[in-house]
Structures are given as structure tokens and as C-alpha cells.
Amino acid sequence: MSKIIFHLAFPIENIPDTKKFYVDGLGCTVGRQTANSMILNLYGHQLVAHVTEKLPPQTGIYPRHFGIVFPTLADWQALLDRSTAQKLNFYQSAKHRFSGAITEHRTFFLTDPFANLLEFKYYTHSEAIFGASEFSQVGDLTG
């Protein structure tokens, strides 16, 4: 089977601020673009930014955020370092969660210029990405 690519469409208010955050900040590449939309490549996945009216920001990380689960700690750390160097807006700084458990992972959240939240993770044990069903906790209790 060929590689499957995830697609996500999300709201933005303008193209220039989108490019500054996603291209200059995160390192995405731009695909097709119009005055009201832009396709971005985020680690091989297709994000489509659509200009819309200003939406109210969420009051926490739930229910809506998106991001990447990295295959290596070095990949996760590289984006953390890039995000810091580019002075991107951290919604939650880097955390090491559930140390010693099968669900152990590292995470940080960024917020783009339009209050979209992005989470970037690395799991110490890859089987916890979709498994570890015996653990009932998913995420933080507060956002």
C-alpha cells in the first residue's frame, strides 16, 4: 500500500500571517494558493488554510487542536528548538508526561495567529500511540 496522507482544513484570517507562522515558523512548504486559501505540507500531510471571519478562541486545548506525533525524540526536539528560535507562541510549554508508564510522552502546544492550537508529541513507547487501551486517561483533565 502506498503512503496515506492525512488532510485537514482549518480557518485562518489572512494569507500573510499564515505564511509567517506555518512556512517561516514551522517550516511547511506551500502548494497551491489563491487569495482565500493555501495548501501547506506539514511533514508530508496536507493542511488547507481557508480565509474566514474571525472566530472566537477556545478556552483551553479541548475540544479542538491538531498536530504531529513524531517517530523520534530527535525529530520532536528539533521542532521544539525551531519553534523557540522562531519565537512562535507557545500555548503550553514542553512537558514530559506519565514518566515510566507505557503512555509516557513529550508534548508542547503552539497557537497560530488565529488561535488554532497545534500539539506536537513524541511517545517513548510507540505502541501507546494507538494502543495501551488498559489505560483510561486520554489527555489532561484540564485544558
TAJO-V549524 format. One record per residue. N is the residue number from 1. RES is the residue in one letter. NEAR is the number of other ideal C-beta (glycine too) atoms within 12 Angstrom. Layout:
# TAJO-V549524
n->N res->RES near->NEAR
n->N res->RES near->NEAR
This chain:
# TAJO-V549524
n->1 res->M near->3
n->2 res->S near->4
n->3 res->K near->8
n->4 res->I near->9
n->5 res->I near->15
n->6 res->F near->18
n->7 res->H near->17
n->8 res->L near->22
n->9 res->A near->19
n->10 res->F near->32
n->11 res->P near->26
n->12 res->I near->32
n->13 res->E near->22
n->14 res->N near->23
n->15 res->I near->25
n->16 res->P near->18
n->17 res->D near->23
n->18 res->T near->34
n->19 res->K near->23
n->20 res->K near->21
n->21 res->F near->35
n->22 res->Y near->37
n->23 res->V near->26
n->24 res->D near->22
n->25 res->G near->28
n->26 res->L near->33
n->27 res->G near->24
n->28 res->C near->30
n->29 res->T near->21
n->30 res->V near->24
n->31 res->G near->21
n->32 res->R near->14
n->33 res->Q near->22
n->34 res->T near->14
n->35 res->A near->10
n->36 res->N near->18
n->37 res->S near->23
n->38 res->M near->31
n->39 res->I near->27
n->40 res->L near->37
n->41 res->N near->23
n->42 res->L near->33
n->43 res->Y near->27
n->44 res->G near->16
n->45 res->H near->22
n->46 res->Q near->23
n->47 res->L near->36
n->48 res->V near->28
n->49 res->A near->37
n->50 res->H near->26
n->51 res->V near->24
n->52 res->T near->17
n->53 res->E near->12
n->54 res->K near->14
n->55 res->L near->17
n->56 res->P near->10
n->57 res->P near->20
n->58 res->Q near->18
n->59 res->T near->13
n->60 res->G near->19
n->61 res->I near->28
n->62 res->Y near->16
n->63 res->P near->11
n->64 res->R near->23
n->65 res->H near->30
n->66 res->F near->26
n->67 res->G near->33
n->68 res->I near->33
n->69 res->V near->26
n->70 res->F near->27
n->71 res->P near->16
n->72 res->T near->17
n->73 res->L near->23
n->74 res->A near->13
n->75 res->D near->21
n->76 res->W near->30
n->77 res->Q near->19
n->78 res->A near->20
n->79 res->L near->35
n->80 res->L near->31
n->81 res->D near->17
n->82 res->R near->21
n->83 res->S near->33
n->84 res->T near->18
n->85 res->A near->14
n->86 res->Q near->20
n->87 res->K near->13
n->88 res->L near->28
n->89 res->N near->26
n->90 res->F near->23
n->91 res->Y near->28
n->92 res->Q near->28
n->93 res->S near->17
n->94 res->A near->25
n->95 res->K near->24
n->96 res->H near->22
n->97 res->R near->25
n->98 res->F near->23
n->99 res->S near->13
n->100 res->G near->11
n->101 res->A near->17
n->102 res->I near->20
n->103 res->T near->29
n->104 res->E near->24
n->105 res->H near->34
n->106 res->R near->30
n->107 res->T near->35
n->108 res->F near->35
n->109 res->F near->34
n->110 res->L near->35
n->111 res->T near->26
n->112 res->D near->38
n->113 res->P near->26
n->114 res->F near->29
n->115 res->A near->27
n->116 res->N near->35
n->117 res->L near->29
n->118 res->L near->38
n->119 res->E near->34
n->120 res->F near->38
n->121 res->K near->36
n->122 res->Y near->32
n->123 res->Y near->30
n->124 res->T near->27
n->125 res->H near->20
n->126 res->S near->20
n->127 res->E near->16
n->128 res->A near->24
n->129 res->I near->20
n->130 res->F near->12
n->131 res->G near->13
n->132 res->A near->21
n->133 res->S near->13
n->134 res->E near->11
n->135 res->F near->18
n->136 res->S near->9
n->137 res->Q near->16
n->138 res->V near->15
n->139 res->G near->23
n->140 res->D near->17
n->141 res->L near->10
n->142 res->T near->9
n->143 res->G near->18
